[in-house]
Amino acid sequence: MIRKSDIQWWVLEAKKEPETSPEIIEELAKRLIELDAENERLRNEIIRLQMGGIHHTSPAADSSAEVKALKRQVEKLQNLLEGEESDEPSLVLLSNRLQSARVLLSQAWQLVRRGNAVLDKRALLGLSGLLLVRSHEELLLLTSQGRGLKVQSADIPVKGDDSGGWPTTQGRGLLSDEGLTATITVGRAPRFWTIVTRQGYVQRYVRAAFDRLLAQGDQIVKSPLRNDVPVAIVNGDRGDMLLITRWGKGVRFSHRAIEGEGSVALNLDPDDEIIAALVLPNDMEILIVTAGGYAARRDTTGFAARSRPGGKGKRLVQAHDVLAVFPYTSDTHLLYLTYSGKLVSISTADIPLQERASRGVQMRDMSLDPAVAAVLFPQDFPQQ
């Protein structure tokens, strides 16, 4: 069974990258086929073990335990195939020391309505990432040392209703002076990854080489700039990429324009830094949001791609507290996480298109409780 929320999720993904719509459909069909094949394999294995228990004198307890384990796997797969097991999206929160928590979207709506905090202020001081994730997706993480790590979203513990600290211990797989600095959700890995650093260095990697360095625990990104760390990793397969700085400047160029040894994307003003990166498969409207609760909707048509990275950035929004950038559609909600740990939901439907750089429109006054992170999700997801 395919639920309405699943369709809405797929439509949003297709709107982000229209050229990949056939690939999304193929991947979904492939996943159902794989689940069905795995289901049959496990059923056959159960029959084999049960028959083996009749004809052999091996300890019954061991055989019984193995059969029960396989039956549980079959039941789980069957539930996935029949749509009985929830594939509800979750908010995943990550700290710079790899502490983690997962909040089901329905649970997040309860927190929004009640005005309750999802984390206390002490825990929020170490927040490094906020993502909207499906249960079958994994997280690709980059650290301050330029190393990569992978985490299965299903392995992240679901957080209770309390607003305390992190439910897991810190530092899993990290060195003592290492912290998490960049995250992305991965359903289907691309052929190329593009990594962006805080000071604007960009480098493109073939996935096979990237995965080899990741598996070996080696440093993947090596910025030539001093005290630089990765802040974003994006699909580098096609189209352009747009980098946004905290002070509202941007630069656009093709992934293919990045030199083999990497390139410096733009010359930053003192104290400015890259805050976000967005893939542009074609011209589209984007939404730039700030920590103070403002949002600016811009069309990238008038923001031509440069033939090569470098130079000064172009002013896209009048702000010094840019938080994130998203593809814009009117049927979405922004979900902010504020400094006090509360979740705030705002519809994007009424944000006007702006032709020139301005402050944008104030979505919510967050001057006393600024946002520390934001995610975008389909408006029609069940608000239970």
QUIDAUR-V931011 format. One record per helix or strand. SS is the DSSP state (hx for helix, st for strand). FROM is the first residue (numbers start at 0). TO is the last residue. If there is no record, write none. Layout:
SS;FROM;TO / SS;FROM;TO
//
This chain:
hx;3;15 / hx;17;54 / hx;59;81 / st;89;94 / st;99;103 / hx;104;113 / st;116;116 / hx;120;123 / st;126;132 / st;137;142 / st;147;151 / hx;152;154 / st;157;157 / st;179;185 / st;191;196 / st;200;205 / hx;206;215 / st;229;234 / st;239;244 / st;248;253 / hx;254;256 / st;262;263 / st;266;266 / st;273;279 / st;284;289 / st;293;298 / hx;299;301 / st;305;305 / st;311;311 / st;313;314 / st;321;326 / st;331;337 / st;341;346 / st;352;352 / st;360;361 / st;370;377
//
